[in-house]
Amino acid sequence: MLLAVLAATIVGVTVGGLLATVLSRRTVDSAHATPVGPSASEATGSSVRDAVDRLEIGVVMFDSAGDVTFSNSAARVMNGTHAGLIVNDHLSQVVKRVRTGGAWSREIVLHGPPRQIIAIEAKPLPRGGIVATIQDVSARALVDAMRKDFVANISHELKTPVGAIAVLAETIADERDPTVTSNLSARLVDEAHRAIRTIDDLLELSRIETKVPADDCVDLATIVDLAIERGKASALGRDIEITALDPGDPIHVRGDRRQLESALGNLVENAVKYSHDGGAVQVRVRVDEPWIELMVADQGVGIPARDLDRVFERFYRVDKARARDTGGTGLGLSIVRHVAANHGGDVAVQSAEGEGSTFVVRLPARLLVTSADSERKPLAAAREDGRE
Amino acid sequence: MSAELRANFHEQLDQIRNEIARMSADVTELVPRATEILLDADLKGAEHVILGDDDYDARSIELEEQCFRVIALQAPVAQDLRSLVSAIKIIADVERSADLCVNICKATRRIYGHELDAELRGVIRKMGEQAHALFKECTEAYLNLDGPRAAALHDMDSYLDDLQRQFIQVIFESHAAEHIDLQVAVQLAVVARFFERIGDHAVNVGERVRYIVDAWVPEHPYPESDNDPPEVVALPELGTDD
């Protein structure tokens, strides 16, 4: 996916540059050539102009005096907005640089929301004049940040417990006092378990990513019960109420039981982790054509708007400092996203900082198993019975 | 000849408006930046914004000078005069808003090292977003001389005022729960005021835009304002003895 995004960007830039060059040649040529009426080259010129007008990147051309001779519609779309003012100002600065030196580029950050990163590139044309491109590179910047963070985080998550294990083991080797030794070894076990948890989650994630989901007939009520149990186990002593809202008619879906358990369990556990003591967590499953929705809502700390896009990334932490107390591996939501995708659905989150979060996993309604279906598919039903 | 002079003069007016709008666009970006700096306790960013303030001061003086020069040399009338007089006032509003962003950054330094509750952070973020939205609106209304858009700013500002009240409430709660100490609580209350003032300046810019477009002036006494003037007390008629 990453490669595809990069490739698309590169192709976009190259095509834009080429077309702009062609266009500029035509303008310069026609200025010097003797006019011969609406010729074929004229027609080509205007179709090139139309083509450039349809590009997603902004193309602006300047004459050698620095005045604009052409701009396509993508370059004009921001006119009259505050972002347009800022981009135009940077554009004229960049063009000024290009007139005195060679090609020049610059990235500007618009704080938004939503935050945007705009790249401006300008280069001189061989027959005088300058062409500049304006491009929103926010998506590319996000991919870069994701990759950089992933490498940094995975080494952090695995290295921290392993480093602690090494130090503890060394200390135990030199320690003669049995009480200190037993203390140290208890911590050694804790750290080892943390490393194991991370590795387990990573393995689970890669299993979910690669394996074709099983085709079980799953009663969502049992999935909800299991998830609530898991939530209660992690809420121990924090007085957090976990409730399942109006189950209504039993809902059976075709899907991978293990994966669905893992997804909803992760969501409920997360909701508990980020709830205040005495808070409430609600779980609801319902059919809302064309989707089956599994919803988990809490009233906890919430997620800042700018992190909302990124919480489903592996190891992504909203609050880097707090991550340690919750004991999570940072992979839970990533697992949820993959489970949803594996079943042809998606996961969405709605949240405001300080007001709690609501996660909704949506599965396509075609996965629903009606009673007629289960009669027609004795095999799936039999397999289901065998597991119970 | 005189038509050419006029065209040149109107070009000058457009250029001045464009440059003021440009400064206003920069302040529009400064608001979310200051909010982020405050929430991330970004001391380096704060330093950067604080040092950058001189630039805004210099630009506003330069732009004011340009307005004075045009008024003196061209003796404008009607809408041209309104636009120049308003420009001088808008420059002041924009420059003051940049100062307020700088103040938010200074507050960042003072509350450095203190954790803020998620609720507090949530309201700060909302105030920042609303102040940003207001400034974006007033910048674009001025750039395009869009009267109706400028008129909508007042309602947007009431939401910001509501957020300020809500913020103060959350500060009290957070302080009562001993999550923040008194010093931080006071700093935050002042920050709330800074955001609220940025909104007020945006509303001012909106009013100037309406004045440029159709000579609109606010009714007196301010009917919708929060700080209504005190009820007029009937004074004893002059010359009568009690």
Interface residues (C-beta under 8 A of the other chain):
Chain A: G80 T81 H82 A83 L85 I86 D89 L110 H111 G112 P113 G300 V301 G302 P304 A305 A352 E353 G354 E355
Chain B: N18 A21 R22 S24 A25 D26 T28 E29 P32 R33 E36 L39 D117 A118 E119 L120 R121 G122 V123 R125 K126 E129 H132 K136 T139 E140 L143 N144
